[in-house]
Amino acid sequence: MKTIIARIISFAFGPVSWVIFFLISSYYKGLFQNISNMFVVIMIAFIIPIVFFSYLLKTKKISDFDITTRQERYPFLIIMNICLLALLYFLYTQHLTTLFHLTQIISIIIAISSFITFFYKISFHITFSYTFSILINMLFSFKTWWLYPIVPIVFWSRLTLKKHTIMQMLLAITI
């Protein structure tokens, strides 16, 4: 039963869920200015990485949904970083200033995490949980404080599932 709960938590508060929640929060705050900007952001930040991830999973270039093996993460991380650079360019050229600055923070954290992953496995679940709970709180003037307890809950789930060591998750938080 404990493992089932940990799987549900890990999935519900995984990187994909945080990106979706961030996009919805950005829409709610009116950061896209118009529907076509929102469509392009969703395409670059969400659809392209998901399609590439699905391709890697289908062709068995990654062995599981969590990309547990560190070396299998490289192609996906490269595509994700390229998408973030493209997204930064788009946001800058469209003068979506708030989204641009928030995406700069996300891009730097993902780039550092990606670089570390070439040498040592870290938890992207923790990185995303911690980063996006802070960024979403920034969007809502720190009124979504209830997001912060999700980080230790995800920490527990990743330990329970034996996907990471404590050190791998602490390193993810410090980034």
C-alpha positions in Angstrom: 0.0 0.0 0.0 2.9 2.4 0.9 4.4 1.8 -2.6 1.1 2.5 -4.4 0.7 5.8 -2.5 4.3 6.7 -3.3 3.7 6.0 -7.0 0.6 8.1 -7.1 2.4 11.0 -5.4 5.4 10.7 -7.7 3.2 10.8 -10.7 0.8 13.5 -9.5 3.7 15.8 -8.5 6.2 14.9 -11.2 7.8 17.3 -13.6 5.0 17.1 -16.2 2.4 18.0 -13.6 4.4 21.0 -12.4 4.8 22.3 -15.9 1.0 22.0 -16.5 0.3 23.7 -13.2 2.8 26.5 -14.0 1.2 27.0 -17.5 -2.3 27.2 -16.0 -1.1 29.6 -13.3 0.5 31.8 -16.0 -2.7 31.8 -18.0 -4.7 32.6 -14.9 -2.4 35.6 -14.2 -2.8 36.8 -17.8 0.9 36.5 -18.7 0.4 35.2 -22.2 -1.3 38.4 -23.6 -3.1 36.4 -26.3 -4.1 32.9 -27.2 -1.6 32.5 -30.0 1.3 33.2 -27.6 -0.1 30.7 -25.2 -0.3 28.1 -28.0 3.3 28.6 -28.9 4.5 28.4 -25.3 2.6 25.2 -24.8 4.0 23.8 -28.0 7.6 24.6 -27.1 7.5 24.0 -23.3 5.2 21.0 -23.2 4.3 19.3 -26.4 7.7 19.0 -28.1 9.4 17.5 -25.0 6.4 15.1 -24.4 6.5 13.9 -28.0 10.2 13.4 -27.8 9.9 11.6 -24.4 7.2 9.3 -25.9 9.5 8.5 -28.8 12.3 7.6 -26.5 10.0 5.4 -24.4 8.5 3.7 -27.5 11.8 3.0 -29.1 13.2 1.7 -25.7 15.9 4.3 -25.6 14.7 4.9 -22.1 13.8 1.9 -19.9 11.1 3.4 -17.8 8.8 6.4 -17.3 11.1 8.0 -14.6 14.2 7.6 -16.8 15.8 6.0 -13.7 19.1 5.2 -15.5 21.2 8.4 -15.5 22.8 7.9 -18.9 19.4 7.4 -20.5 18.5 11.0 -19.5 21.0 12.7 -21.8 19.0 12.9 -25.1 15.9 14.1 -23.3 17.8 16.7 -21.3 19.5 18.1 -24.4 16.1 18.5 -26.2 14.6 20.0 -23.1 17.4 22.6 -22.8 17.1 23.4 -26.5 13.3 23.9 -26.1 13.9 26.2 -23.1 16.4 28.3 -25.2 13.8 28.5 -28.0 11.1 29.4 -25.5 13.3 32.2 -24.1 13.8 33.6 -27.6 10.1 33.5 -28.2 9.2 35.1 -24.9 11.8 37.8 -25.4 10.7 38.7 -29.0 7.0 38.8 -27.9 7.8 41.0 -24.9 6.3 38.6 -22.4 8.6 40.0 -19.7 7.3 38.2 -16.6 7.2 34.8 -18.4 10.7 35.5 -19.8 12.1 36.2 -16.4 10.5 33.2 -14.8 11.6 31.0 -17.7 15.2 32.3 -17.3 15.1 31.0 -13.7 13.7 27.7 -14.8 16.3 27.4 -17.7 19.2 28.1 -15.4 18.1 25.5 -12.9 17.4 22.9 -15.6 20.7 23.6 -17.3 22.7 23.2 -14.0 20.7 20.1 -13.2 21.3 18.7 -16.7 25.1 19.4 -16.4 25.3 17.7 -13.0 23.3 14.7 -14.4 26.3 14.0 -16.8 28.3 13.2 -13.7 25.9 12.3 -10.9 22.2 11.4 -10.8 19.9 13.9 -9.1 16.1 14.0 -8.7 14.3 16.1 -11.2 11.1 15.4 -9.3 12.5 17.3 -6.4 14.1 20.0 -8.6 10.7 20.7 -10.3 8.7 20.5 -7.0 11.0 22.9 -5.2 11.5 25.3 -8.2 7.9 25.5 -9.3 6.4 25.8 -5.8 8.6 28.9 -5.3 7.8 30.3 -8.8 4.1 29.8 -8.5 4.2 31.4 -5.1 6.0 34.4 -6.7 3.2 34.6 -9.3 0.6 34.7 -6.5 2.4 37.0 -4.1 3.3 34.0 -1.9 -0.4 33.1 -1.2 0.1 29.6 -2.4 2.2 28.6 0.6 0.4 25.2 0.7 2.6 24.1 -2.3 5.7 24.0 -0.1 4.7 20.8 1.9 4.5 19.0 -1.4 8.3 19.0 -1.6 8.9 16.7 1.4 6.0 14.5 0.3 7.6 14.0 -3.1 11.0 13.5 -1.3 9.3 10.6 0.7 7.8 9.1 -2.4 11.0 9.0 -4.3 12.8 7.4 -1.3 10.0 4.9 -0.9 10.2 3.9 -4.6 14.0 3.7 -4.3 14.5 6.0 -7.2 17.0 8.2 -5.4 19.2 8.4 -2.4 18.9 11.1 0.2 22.0 12.8 -1.2 20.7 12.9 -4.8 17.5 14.6 -3.6 19.3 17.0 -1.3 21.6 18.0 -4.2 18.5 18.6 -6.3 17.1 21.0 -3.6 20.3 23.0 -3.3 20.3 23.8 -7.0 
